[in-house]
Amino acid sequence: ELQLLESGGGLVQPGGSLRLSCAASGFTFSNYGMSWIRQAPGKGLEWVSAINNPGGVTFYEDAVRGRFTISRDTSRNTLYLQMNSLRVEDTAIYYCAKEVHPNMVVTNFDFWGQGTLVTVSS
Amino acid sequence: QSALTQPASVSGSPGQSITISCTGTSSDVNHYKYVSWYQQHPGKAPKLIIYDVSDRPSGISNRFSGSKSGNTASLTISGLQAEDEADYYCSSYTTTDTKFGGGTKLTVL
């Protein structure tokens, strides 16, 4: 069974850092691009970042570029999001999501994790 | 990065059909085949119901269908059922990112 399991969320002060992880299982992780997508409380979906397979090309939303870094470890079947200089407006549930098509990125997402909540507040 | 435009809400009675629109630009919806739709129930992760404009993932009812004309994509749900009540989001590929619509709340009367 395909599964994506996020972890690493929590409460952090403005200016702080967090690293999110997404453990993947049930599919050949190295064949698929992956994305992080967030949802602020009561708001809509917002794409944040993506990485291709095997991981040499990355993409970022303008609001997070220079502060967030996406990476993947194929040996551990894990996707990461290093978040630095966090702002109050980064508060959201962060989902990792798998591409529908192998060897594609930022197209369609067929499996999502359950999400991990990041709260940025003093 | 402007979001795609969706109506905030739509409603319909059981058994009826409804259509949700998603308007983008010539740089996203009109230009690429990678338009998708997601269903989200309260407190749950989004679920893919349409990808590549009109394809359905395995296990998704054929009551859900997608189409595109110019800058506007559409999701049609036929034979409305109570469990269809949810938020629906469209998205479109743009080569360097994915844009989402603001979401549409579907109420089944």
Interface residues (C-beta under 8 A of the other chain):
Chain A: S35 I37 G44 L45 E46 W47 A50 F59 E61 D62 Y95 V100 V106 T107 N108 F109 D110 F111 W112 G113 Q114 G115
Chain B: Q1 A3 Y34 S36 Y38 Q40 A45 P46 K47 L48 Y51 D52 P57 Y89 S91 Y93 T94 T95 T96 D97 T98 K99 F100 G101 G102 G103
